[in-house]
Amino acid sequence: MRRRVLDGSLRILLAEGLILPTGLITASVLTHYLGPTKYGLFTLTSMVVMWIEFCITSFFARTTIKLIGEADDWRPWGANIVRMHLLTGCAAALLLWGCSSKLAQLMSEPALTGYLRLLSLDIPVFSLATAHRNILIGMHKYRERALASAGRLMTRLLLMVVLVAWGFSVEGAIWATIGASLFDLSLARLHARAPLWGAFPVETRQIWHFALPLFLAGISLTIFERLDLFMLKALGATAALAGMYGAAQNLTIIPALMGGALAPVLLAALTHAIRDGELSLARELARDAIRFSICLLPFAALISGCAPAIVALVVGRTFAPAASFLSLLIFGGFARLLLAVASAALIAANKSGWVLALTAPLVSIAAAAHFVAITRWGATGASWVTTVLSVLAAATSVAMVYTAWNIRPSHMTLARSAVISGFTYLAAVIWPATGLMLLIKLAAISGLILAAYLGAGEFDKHEISLLSSLVCPKTPESEGLR
């Protein structure tokens, strides 16, 4: 089971990680062929639709994984879940179609009406595809889930390049998005053919019982993550400063991707273990996941210490002031990774209400703190508020896991992570490197972090063999671990 969690998380992380290279190439193609005005219109259209799609899919995501994982026969739940996604997706698409002219008028962009109406077709398709990918996680089909995500990102890139380069302009980019969602859905349904028709009675009250608090928790956390930039601009920051801060936020995507890969797989594994009565295994998995998240702290220190060089390499020297924000926000990003993992453990223990109780107050507390901090210290104050509140939320979530599961990270793990983080930050600051040398520096220090953990005895022989089996799955050792 431990190997399955690691393997599944790694596969999904690698698949979702394709968003980095494909996103950069897509942005380059679109900016080249569309120009600033049309690219801006496509970006606005995509932001509106993506927000709607996020609201729909996040409402059911973790609930789907838990209910599918608990079921002996996944098809009744699967049928009802995909139908709910289809109905809500279609309703949202019709609503956006009707409101598109008002939104275009609000933004003073008449052309936005047609673009929003066209891209609204993607909402039900994307919702159905996401439902099937979540079902795959609940069924422990992590390889198939990763293939669906990778297929969507690669198809989107290919269609974007072909259609936009052939002169289809913004409409071509929109059709590329819809085509990628259709391909994603077709791949996912090959391995999770949830029935779309027929009677499959289930207690739908269970869906709403789990979905509503988790949806509200997800919305609260999403608002919290972007509240600093919004309030910074609302309190008088220039567009240039907001751009600097936004660039720093975007560079914290790595822990977000890791949390998005690990937390759903952990939730599925814990749900299966609890269903099978293997509570000791479930506790072990939850403890290992939290320990793993804490052991990533030195990598946050590494990025923090290299922030100026990373900013210069990725977004250019023009954005150099963003380095000071990144050096703080990256710790908040890794704290929210720990929060996502701990939340998965709480959901598996039927404590979804605890997750809501933890995340719901974040928005109001952050708003008050940002007002004071931004007024006095500007963007630096905003980054401090986001980071400190993220760390406090993560620490509180770990305490909740201890209450629900009676597990906690060891003091030695905390001490090792703190000491290694300190030396990592010092090494990152002392060793100057830019360009290609920066990549070598990051790889070298990352290797030293792993060596330090091994030398300090953080991982035992079984865990080392387990990790080795992911790299060399055909060795006798790895076969014996399966």
C-alpha positions as CSV (number, residue, x, y, z in Angstrom):
1,M,0.0,0.0,0.0
2,R,2.8,2.4,0.8
3,R,4.4,1.7,-2.5
4,R,1.1,2.3,-4.3
5,V,0.6,5.7,-2.6
6,L,4.2,6.8,-3.6
7,D,3.9,5.4,-7.1
8,G,0.5,6.9,-7.7
9,S,1.4,10.3,-6.3
10,L,4.6,10.4,-8.4
11,R,2.7,9.4,-11.6
12,I,0.1,12.1,-11.1
13,L,2.7,14.7,-10.1
14,L,4.6,14.0,-13.3
15,A,1.5,14.2,-15.4
16,E,0.2,17.4,-13.8
17,G,3.8,18.8,-13.9
18,L,3.5,18.9,-17.7
19,I,1.5,22.1,-17.2
20,L,4.8,23.9,-16.7
21,P,6.5,23.2,-20.1
22,T,3.2,23.0,-22.0
23,G,2.0,26.2,-20.4
24,L,5.1,28.1,-21.3
25,I,5.0,26.9,-24.9
26,T,1.3,27.7,-25.2
27,A,1.8,31.2,-23.8
28,S,4.6,31.8,-26.3
29,V,2.5,30.6,-29.3
30,L,-0.6,32.6,-28.3
31,T,1.3,35.8,-27.5
32,H,3.1,35.5,-30.9
33,Y,0.0,34.9,-33.1
34,L,-2.7,36.7,-31.2
35,G,-1.0,39.8,-30.0
36,P,-1.6,41.7,-26.7
37,T,-5.3,42.5,-27.2
38,K,-6.6,39.2,-28.4
39,Y,-4.4,37.3,-25.9
40,G,-5.9,39.5,-23.2
41,L,-9.4,38.6,-24.3
42,F,-8.6,34.9,-24.4
43,T,-7.0,35.1,-20.9
44,L,-10.1,36.9,-19.5
45,T,-12.4,34.3,-21.1
46,S,-10.3,31.4,-19.8
47,M,-10.2,32.9,-16.3
48,V,-14.0,33.2,-16.1
49,V,-14.6,29.6,-17.3
50,M,-11.8,28.1,-15.3
51,W,-13.2,29.6,-12.1
52,I,-16.7,28.2,-12.9
53,E,-15.2,24.8,-13.6
54,F,-13.2,24.9,-10.4
55,C,-16.3,25.6,-8.4
56,I,-18.2,22.7,-9.9
57,T,-15.4,20.1,-9.8
58,S,-14.1,21.0,-6.3
59,F,-17.6,20.6,-5.0
60,F,-17.6,16.8,-5.7
61,A,-13.8,16.0,-5.9
62,R,-12.8,14.7,-2.5
63,T,-16.3,13.4,-1.9
64,T,-16.1,11.3,-5.0
65,I,-12.8,9.8,-4.0
66,K,-14.0,8.9,-0.5
67,L,-17.4,7.4,-1.6
68,I,-15.8,5.4,-4.5
69,G,-13.1,4.1,-2.2
70,E,-15.6,3.0,0.4
71,A,-17.9,1.2,-2.0
72,D,-17.7,-2.5,-2.8
73,D,-19.3,-1.7,-6.2
74,W,-18.3,1.7,-7.5
75,R,-20.8,1.8,-10.3
76,P,-23.9,3.1,-8.4
77,W,-21.9,5.9,-6.9
78,G,-20.0,6.5,-10.1
79,A,-23.3,6.8,-12.1
80,N,-24.8,9.3,-9.8
81,I,-21.6,11.4,-9.5
82,V,-21.1,11.7,-13.2
83,R,-24.8,12.6,-13.7
84,M,-24.5,15.3,-11.1
85,H,-21.4,16.7,-12.8
86,L,-23.2,16.6,-16.1
87,L,-26.3,18.4,-14.8
88,T,-24.3,21.1,-12.9
89,G,-22.0,21.5,-15.8
90,C,-24.8,22.1,-18.3
91,A,-26.6,24.4,-15.9
92,A,-23.5,26.5,-15.4
93,A,-22.9,26.6,-19.1
94,L,-26.4,27.8,-19.8
95,L,-26.1,30.4,-17.0
96,L,-22.8,31.7,-18.4
97,W,-24.3,31.8,-21.9
98,G,-27.1,34.0,-20.6
99,C,-24.9,36.2,-18.6
100,S,-22.1,36.5,-21.2
101,S,-23.3,39.8,-22.7
102,K,-23.5,41.4,-19.2
103,L,-20.0,40.2,-18.3
104,A,-18.7,41.6,-21.6
105,Q,-20.5,44.9,-20.9
106,L,-19.0,45.0,-17.4
107,M,-15.5,44.6,-18.8
108,S,-16.2,47.0,-21.7
109,E,-15.2,44.3,-24.2
110,P,-18.1,43.4,-26.6
111,A,-16.1,40.6,-28.3
112,L,-16.0,38.8,-25.0
113,T,-19.7,37.8,-25.4
114,G,-19.0,35.3,-28.3
115,Y,-15.8,34.0,-26.7
116,L,-17.6,33.2,-23.4
117,R,-20.5,31.5,-25.1
118,L,-18.1,29.4,-27.2
119,L,-15.9,28.3,-24.2
120,S,-19.0,27.6,-22.1
121,L,-19.3,24.4,-24.1
122,D,-16.2,23.2,-22.3
123,I,-17.8,23.4,-18.9
124,P,-19.9,20.2,-19.0
125,V,-17.2,18.3,-20.9
126,F,-14.5,19.3,-18.4
127,S,-16.8,18.5,-15.5
128,L,-17.4,15.0,-16.8
129,A,-13.7,14.4,-17.5
130,T,-12.8,15.5,-13.9
131,A,-15.5,13.2,-12.5
132,H,-14.0,10.2,-14.2
133,R,-10.5,11.1,-13.2
134,N,-11.6,11.3,-9.5
135,I,-13.3,8.0,-9.9
136,L,-10.1,6.5,-11.2
137,I,-8.3,7.7,-8.0
138,G,-11.0,6.2,-5.8
139,M,-10.5,2.9,-7.7
140,H,-6.7,3.1,-7.2
141,K,-6.1,3.4,-11.0
142,Y,-3.4,6.0,-10.6
143,R,-1.6,5.2,-13.9
144,E,-4.8,5.7,-15.9
145,R,-5.6,8.9,-14.0
146,A,-2.1,10.2,-14.8
147,L,-2.4,9.3,-18.5
148,A,-5.7,11.2,-18.8
149,S,-4.2,14.3,-17.4
150,A,-1.1,14.0,-19.5
151,G,-3.2,13.4,-22.6
152,R,-5.3,16.5,-21.9
153,L,-2.3,18.8,-21.5
154,M,-0.4,17.5,-24.6
155,T,-3.5,17.5,-26.7
156,R,-4.3,21.1,-25.7
157,L,-0.8,22.2,-26.6
158,L,-0.9,20.4,-30.0
159,L,-4.3,21.8,-30.9
160,M,-3.4,25.3,-29.8
161,V,-0.3,25.3,-32.0
162,V,-2.1,23.9,-35.0
163,L,-5.4,25.9,-34.9
164,V,-3.9,29.3,-33.8
165,A,-1.0,29.0,-36.3
166,W,-3.5,28.3,-39.1
167,G,-5.2,31.6,-38.4
168,F,-8.2,30.6,-36.3
169,S,-7.3,33.2,-33.7
170,V,-9.0,33.2,-30.3
171,E,-11.7,30.8,-31.6
172,G,-9.0,28.3,-32.4
173,A,-7.5,28.6,-28.9
174,I,-11.0,28.0,-27.5
175,W,-11.7,25.0,-29.7
176,A,-8.3,23.6,-28.7
177,T,-9.4,23.8,-25.0
178,I,-12.7,22.0,-25.7
179,G,-10.9,19.4,-27.8
180,A,-8.4,18.7,-25.0
181,S,-11.3,18.2,-22.6
182,L,-13.0,15.7,-25.0
183,F,-9.8,13.7,-25.3
184,D,-9.4,13.8,-21.5
185,L,-12.9,12.4,-21.1
186,S,-12.4,9.7,-23.7
187,L,-9.2,8.5,-22.0
188,A,-10.7,8.4,-18.6
189,R,-13.9,6.6,-19.7
190,L,-11.8,3.8,-21.2
191,H,-10.9,2.7,-17.6
192,A,-13.9,4.0,-15.6
193,R,-17.0,3.6,-17.8
194,A,-19.5,5.0,-15.3
195,P,-23.1,4.3,-16.4
196,L,-24.8,7.4,-17.8
197,W,-28.3,5.8,-18.0
198,G,-30.3,3.4,-15.9
199,A,-31.4,3.3,-12.3
200,F,-28.7,3.2,-9.7
201,P,-30.3,4.2,-6.4
202,V,-27.9,5.5,-3.7
203,E,-28.3,7.7,-0.7
204,T,-27.5,11.0,-2.3
205,R,-27.7,12.6,1.1
206,Q,-24.2,11.2,1.7
207,I,-22.9,13.1,-1.3
208,W,-24.2,16.4,0.0
209,H,-23.1,15.6,3.6
210,F,-19.5,15.4,2.5
211,A,-19.5,17.7,-0.5
212,L,-20.9,20.9,1.0
213,P,-18.4,21.5,3.9
214,L,-15.5,20.4,1.6
215,F,-16.6,22.7,-1.1
216,L,-16.9,25.7,1.3
217,A,-13.5,24.8,2.7
218,G,-12.0,24.7,-0.8
219,I,-13.5,28.0,-1.7
220,S,-12.2,29.6,1.5
221,L,-8.7,28.3,0.9
222,T,-8.7,29.5,-2.7
223,I,-9.8,33.0,-1.7
224,F,-7.2,33.0,1.0
225,E,-4.4,32.1,-1.4
226,R,-5.2,35.1,-3.7
227,L,-6.4,37.6,-1.1
228,D,-3.0,39.1,-0.6
229,L,-2.7,40.2,-4.2
230,F,-6.3,41.5,-4.3
231,M,-5.9,43.5,-1.2
232,L,-2.5,44.8,-2.2
233,K,-4.0,46.2,-5.4
234,A,-7.2,47.5,-3.6
235,L,-5.1,49.3,-1.1
236,G,-3.3,51.4,-3.7
237,A,-0.4,49.3,-5.1
238,T,0.7,50.1,-8.6
239,A,0.0,47.7,-11.5
240,A,3.8,47.1,-11.7
241,L,4.0,46.1,-8.0
242,A,1.0,43.8,-8.3
243,G,2.7,42.2,-11.3
244,M,5.8,41.6,-9.3
245,Y,3.8,40.1,-6.5
246,G,1.8,38.0,-8.9
247,A,5.0,36.6,-10.5
248,A,6.2,35.6,-7.1
249,Q,2.9,33.8,-6.4
250,N,3.1,31.9,-9.7
251,L,6.6,30.7,-8.8
252,T,5.2,28.8,-5.8
253,I,3.3,26.4,-8.1
254,I,5.6,23.4,-7.2
255,P,4.2,22.7,-3.7
256,A,0.7,23.2,-5.1
257,L,1.2,20.5,-7.8
258,M,2.7,18.2,-5.2
259,G,-0.3,18.7,-2.9
260,G,-2.7,18.1,-5.7
261,A,-0.9,14.8,-6.5
262,L,-0.4,13.4,-3.0
263,A,-3.5,14.4,-1.2
264,P,-6.1,12.7,-3.4
265,V,-4.0,9.5,-3.6
266,L,-3.6,9.5,0.2
267,L,-7.4,10.0,0.7
268,A,-8.1,7.0,-1.6
269,A,-5.5,4.8,0.2
270,L,-6.8,5.7,3.6
271,T,-10.4,5.1,2.6
272,H,-9.6,1.7,1.3
273,A,-7.6,0.8,4.4
274,I,-10.4,1.8,6.7
275,R,-13.0,0.0,4.6
276,D,-10.9,-3.2,4.9
277,G,-10.5,-2.8,8.6
278,E,-6.7,-2.1,8.4
279,L,-6.6,0.8,10.8
280,S,-3.0,0.3,11.8
281,L,-2.0,0.5,8.1
282,A,-4.2,3.7,7.7
283,R,-2.4,5.3,10.6
284,E,1.0,4.4,9.2
285,L,0.1,5.8,5.8
286,A,-1.2,9.1,7.3
287,R,1.9,9.4,9.5
288,D,4.2,8.8,6.6
289,A,2.5,11.4,4.4
290,I,2.7,14.0,7.1
291,R,6.3,13.2,7.8
292,F,7.1,13.3,4.1
293,S,5.5,16.8,3.8
294,I,7.6,18.0,6.7
295,C,10.8,16.6,5.2
296,L,10.2,18.9,2.2
297,L,10.9,21.9,4.3
298,P,14.6,22.1,3.3
299,F,13.5,22.4,-0.4
300,A,11.5,25.5,0.6
301,A,14.6,26.8,2.2
302,L,16.6,26.1,-1.0
303,I,14.1,28.0,-3.2
304,S,14.1,30.8,-0.7
305,G,17.8,31.1,-0.7
306,C,18.0,31.0,-4.5
307,A,15.0,33.3,-5.0
308,P,16.9,36.1,-6.8
309,A,18.5,33.8,-9.3
310,I,15.3,31.8,-9.8
311,V,13.3,35.0,-10.5
312,A,15.9,36.3,-13.0
313,L,16.0,32.9,-14.8
314,V,12.3,32.3,-15.1
315,V,10.7,35.7,-15.5
316,G,13.7,38.0,-16.1
317,R,15.7,40.6,-14.3
318,T,12.9,43.2,-14.7
319,F,11.0,41.3,-12.0
320,A,13.9,41.3,-9.6
321,P,11.9,42.8,-6.7
322,A,9.7,39.7,-6.8
323,A,12.5,37.7,-5.2
324,S,11.9,39.1,-1.8
325,F,8.3,38.0,-1.9
326,L,9.1,34.6,-3.3
327,S,11.6,34.0,-0.5
328,L,8.7,34.2,2.0
329,L,5.7,32.9,0.0
330,I,7.5,29.6,-0.8
331,F,7.3,28.6,2.8
332,G,3.6,29.4,2.8
333,G,3.2,27.2,-0.3
334,F,4.9,24.2,1.4
335,A,2.8,24.8,4.5
336,R,-0.4,24.5,2.4
337,L,1.0,21.3,1.0
338,L,1.1,19.9,4.5
339,L,-2.4,21.4,5.1
340,A,-3.7,19.5,2.0
341,V,-2.2,16.2,3.3
342,A,-3.5,16.6,6.8
343,S,-7.0,17.6,5.4
344,A,-7.0,14.3,3.4
345,A,-6.4,12.4,6.6
346,L,-9.2,14.2,8.4
347,I,-11.6,13.6,5.5
348,A,-10.8,9.9,5.6
349,A,-11.6,9.9,9.3
350,N,-15.0,11.5,8.5
351,K,-14.0,14.8,10.0
352,S,-14.8,17.0,7.0
353,G,-16.5,19.5,9.3
354,W,-13.1,20.0,11.0
355,V,-11.6,20.9,7.7
356,L,-14.2,23.6,7.2
357,A,-13.8,24.9,10.8
358,L,-10.1,25.3,10.1
359,T,-10.2,27.0,6.7
360,A,-13.4,29.1,6.9
361,P,-12.0,31.7,9.4
362,L,-8.8,32.1,7.3
363,V,-10.4,34.6,4.9
364,S,-11.7,37.1,7.6
365,I,-8.5,36.8,9.7
366,A,-6.3,37.3,6.6
367,A,-8.3,40.3,5.4
368,A,-7.9,42.1,8.7
369,A,-4.2,41.2,9.0
370,H,-3.5,42.2,5.4
371,F,-5.2,45.6,5.9
372,V,-2.8,46.4,8.8
373,A,0.3,44.8,7.3
374,I,-0.1,46.2,3.8
375,T,-0.9,49.7,5.2
376,R,2.4,49.7,7.2
377,W,4.8,47.5,5.2
378,G,3.3,47.1,1.7
379,A,3.8,44.0,-0.3
380,T,6.3,42.6,2.2
381,G,3.7,42.7,4.8
382,A,1.2,40.9,2.6
383,S,3.7,38.1,2.0
384,W,4.4,37.8,5.7
385,V,0.7,37.5,6.5
386,T,0.0,34.8,3.9
387,T,3.1,32.8,5.0
388,V,2.5,33.0,8.8
389,L,-1.2,32.2,8.5
390,S,-0.4,29.3,6.2
391,V,2.1,27.9,8.7
392,L,-0.4,28.3,11.6
393,A,-3.2,26.6,9.6
394,A,-0.8,23.7,8.7
395,A,0.3,23.3,12.3
396,T,-3.3,23.3,13.5
397,S,-4.3,20.7,10.9
398,V,-1.5,18.4,12.2
399,A,-2.9,18.9,15.7
400,M,-6.3,17.9,14.4
401,V,-4.9,14.8,12.8
402,Y,-3.4,13.9,16.2
403,T,-6.8,14.2,17.8
404,A,-8.5,12.2,15.1
405,W,-5.9,9.5,14.4
406,N,-3.6,9.7,17.5
407,I,-0.5,10.1,15.2
408,R,2.0,12.9,15.0
409,P,5.4,13.6,13.5
410,S,8.3,12.7,15.7
411,H,10.4,15.3,17.4
412,M,13.5,14.0,15.6
413,T,11.9,14.5,12.2
414,L,11.1,18.1,13.1
415,A,14.6,18.7,14.4
416,R,16.3,17.1,11.4
417,S,14.1,19.1,9.0
418,A,14.8,22.4,10.8
419,V,18.6,21.8,11.0
420,I,18.9,20.7,7.4
421,S,16.8,23.6,6.3
422,G,19.1,26.1,8.1
423,F,22.2,24.7,6.4
424,T,20.4,24.5,3.1
425,Y,19.4,28.1,3.2
426,L,23.0,29.1,4.1
427,A,24.5,27.1,1.3
428,A,22.0,28.5,-1.2
429,V,22.8,32.1,-0.2
430,I,26.6,31.6,-0.1
431,W,26.9,29.8,-3.4
432,P,26.2,32.4,-6.2
433,A,25.0,30.9,-9.5
434,T,22.9,32.0,-12.4
435,G,21.7,30.5,-15.7
436,L,22.8,26.9,-16.3
437,M,24.9,27.0,-13.1
438,L,21.7,27.7,-11.1
439,L,20.2,24.4,-12.3
440,I,23.4,22.6,-11.4
441,K,23.4,24.3,-8.0
442,L,19.7,23.3,-7.3
443,A,20.4,19.7,-8.3
444,A,23.6,19.5,-6.2
445,I,22.1,20.9,-3.0
446,S,19.0,18.8,-3.5
447,G,21.3,15.7,-3.5
448,L,23.0,17.0,-0.4
449,I,19.6,17.3,1.3
450,L,18.7,13.7,0.6
451,A,22.2,12.6,1.7
452,A,21.7,14.5,5.0
453,Y,18.4,12.8,5.7
454,L,19.9,9.4,4.9
455,G,23.0,10.1,7.1
456,A,20.8,11.3,10.0
457,G,18.8,8.1,9.9
458,E,15.5,9.6,8.9
459,F,14.7,6.7,6.5
460,D,15.0,3.1,7.4
461,K,16.2,0.3,5.1
462,H,12.6,-0.7,4.1
463,E,11.8,2.9,3.1
464,I,15.0,3.2,1.1
465,S,14.2,-0.1,-0.7
466,L,10.7,1.2,-1.3
467,L,11.9,4.4,-2.9
468,S,14.5,2.4,-4.9
469,S,11.7,0.1,-6.2
470,L,10.0,3.1,-7.8
471,V,13.1,3.8,-9.9
472,C,13.9,0.2,-10.7
473,P,10.6,-1.7,-10.4
474,K,11.9,-4.8,-12.0
475,T,14.6,-5.6,-9.5
476,P,14.0,-8.6,-7.2
477,E,13.8,-6.3,-4.2
478,S,11.0,-4.3,-5.7
479,E,9.2,-7.4,-6.8
480,G,9.3,-8.7,-3.3
481,L,7.7,-5.5,-2.0
482,R,4.7,-5.7,-4.2
